């Protein structure tokens, strides 16, 4: 039996559908991220799991028990909010102890647990401070400790790092993941930051307009996007539109170049227009390997990003953006220079629903 | 002084003169009870008057009851509107503003008509029940101030997220309100409480027409029959009101300092 099962979950709002049909089965100890743009339904889904929103229909089962009818304070689900939501009138220790006091745990147990939590978040000396005396990162650590103090069966995090600066975000990301692995707590993490989702998750649920676009491991989501939306939302992507010249051979004409795909295009007819995806790191302007596709164009733009140099090459109707590593021995190419772009047939992904 | 600065200073000076001159005149007059010399005789007479002590004590007690009832009514209402029923806010704001446009005399005649001794709910049949009716009346009169103060406090905190955080930690509505929400709007509630106190202490119409021995009717009685004592009373009443305002500032400042660490 899966630890968390969500079936046919739907939430209708006045104007339209918040979440259309959401299904997922989560194993105990898994770290799942809901990834998508604003308004895609990821937070609404999380809030339905927490009990703050009532689903229009569908079931949410935790260890086989349907929790939809339970109030949020009966679900034993810990939650961490984007705005920390620490109680301003309470010290760090009082914030962490809040849930334990509500549960009427013995005083010595509360003290022991608070000390454990403070040690866990590496802030044992700040127990007497008020939230306003802490930095954003410290506040979010305390919020995490508070959510975990009562040993919830499920941990929900609603964009917990988005209010923090980039450096703190990166370090806290690692700390949250380490903590989650150590405690083995099943976690649902909502974010619109693809890097965060890719770095932290066991699986990612990519959502768009209230619908699930794809569920998969980060490697799968990034390298084998199921839909055009996933391909464009996760990572940077070149979307190319071409016409089929030989479906069985996987041959396609893009601008004035004929390129090969890694596999035949099943069911396509000659002359049919299709969309394809090519990751920037899959293309190169160095010497092509045998069997690579080759397209000749001119450099349109060069962005020096430090370790990476992002080059845009213009063809007739398309621009391909590609990433190369910085090489201190060679200056980046100049704008207007001719360029030969090469990429392996297997790196060109046919997009589902990609009929252009 | 530059001419650009002269205008504001002039406006402040005119405002101050307009405000302070009558006060100084009243205070000066209140000191003239003894012929040929300034003294606090009028204050001694007033403060020594048992009717002053009794009426002030009565009004203070009714004010405390009004504050308790007002907070118990307004705080959960304003909280629930902020948390769940935001579309209803304009309606509730309109209702809470009604006491400002409906005169107290209309209110008290309505009470007397509805709750007289021969009615179904005879609040005016005995003094204690009339005290209760007076308290209800004061809760209504102070509603615009109490609601606005509490509502402003609630808007300054993230009620929804704090409530949801407490809910996810297992808290029920009572615990959320008492342990999380009210402590964070303490200053707002105190502001509403002091404003209510200032209103109740000087109120005349309700107390007089309900025939209760409150401070307002005592002020009127002294004003109608004495020469110097009314001025002394006016200064005392003014001092009480300003002490209430000062306490709002004091508590507000302490809390702001605590929240910002300054």
Interface residues (C-beta under 8 A of the other chain):
Chain A: X50 X51 X52 X71 X72 X73 X74 X75 X76 X77 X78 X79 X81 X83 X85 X86 X87 X88 X89 X98 X99 X102 X103 X130 X132 X133 X143 X146 X147 X150 X156
Chain B: X157 X158 X161 X162 X164 X165 X166 X167 X168 X169 X170 X171 X172 X175 X179 X180 X183 X184 X258 X259 X260 X261
